Amino acid sequence: MSEELTTRMLTDHIFEEFLPLHLRGSEPVLPRNFDCLKALIDTYETSCGKLGDYGLKYVKYFVQTCENLPDTYTFSHLAKKIIDACEH
């Protein structure tokens, strides 16, 4: 299996673990919470590796997460979900 295919499969797995089911297939939203978005991307890149060209297709889910963040969630909850997904 090529390294590129392995990387893509790992990226798909990480986002399947991270994403809540209600966000999959939902309509895109415009980003406004750029601090949250930058923090999620930084957490991903620190824990999982560079968010390459293939992984950029998933940024829309980070945007949806940041824009629809429930009051009961803190950024540390999101960061932990990313870190946990990268470790599996």
N, C-alpha and C positions, 0 to 999 in steps of 0.2 A: 504494500500500500504506500502511495506516495506521501511525502511529508505534508504537502498542501492538503490532501484529502484528510489526513489525520487531524490537522489543525482545524479544518472546517467542521469535522465531526465533533471535536472537542468544544468548539465555539457553540455549535448547535446544542450540545448537551448542557453547557453552562447556562445558556439562556432558557432552556426548558426547565432547569432546576430553579432559576431565579424568578421567572415570570409567573405571576398569579394567573390562573386560568381565565379570569374575567378580562384580562388585557389582551389576550391572544385574539387576533382578528378584529379588534376594536378600531374605530376610526382614529386616524392620526390627529394630534392636537399640536398647536403651535407652542414652542417652548417660551416660557416666561421666567421660570425658576432656574436661571442659569447657574446659580451657586450649587444647587442640588445636582444638576446635570453634570457639571464639571467634577463634582465630588464623586459621583457614581463612576464616571469614566476613569478618574484617577484611581479609585479603589479597584476597578476591574484591571487596569493596566499594572498596578502594583501586585495584585494577587494572582492574576491569570496570564499576564503577558500583554504585549502590545495589541491593541484593538485594530487589526489589520483591515485591508480593503473588504474582505468578506464579512468581518464582524461589524462593519459600519452599518450594515442593513438592520442591525438590532438596536441602534441608537434611538430609533423612534420609540422603543419600549422603555428606555430610560426616560425619555421625555414624558411619555404617558404616565410613568410611575411618579415622576416628580410633580407633574401637574395634577395628579389625582391622589396625592399622598393623604391617607386617612389621618385624622388628628391623633389617633392612637399609635401611629407609627412615628418613630424617630429615624434620623439618618443612620444611627447605629444599627437599627434593625435591618435596614437595606444593605448596609455594608456587610453585615454578618451573613446575609443571604448570598451575596456575591462571593464572599470568601469561602463559605461552605460549599457552594456550587463548584468553585475552582478546585477544591480539595478532593472532590469525588471523581 
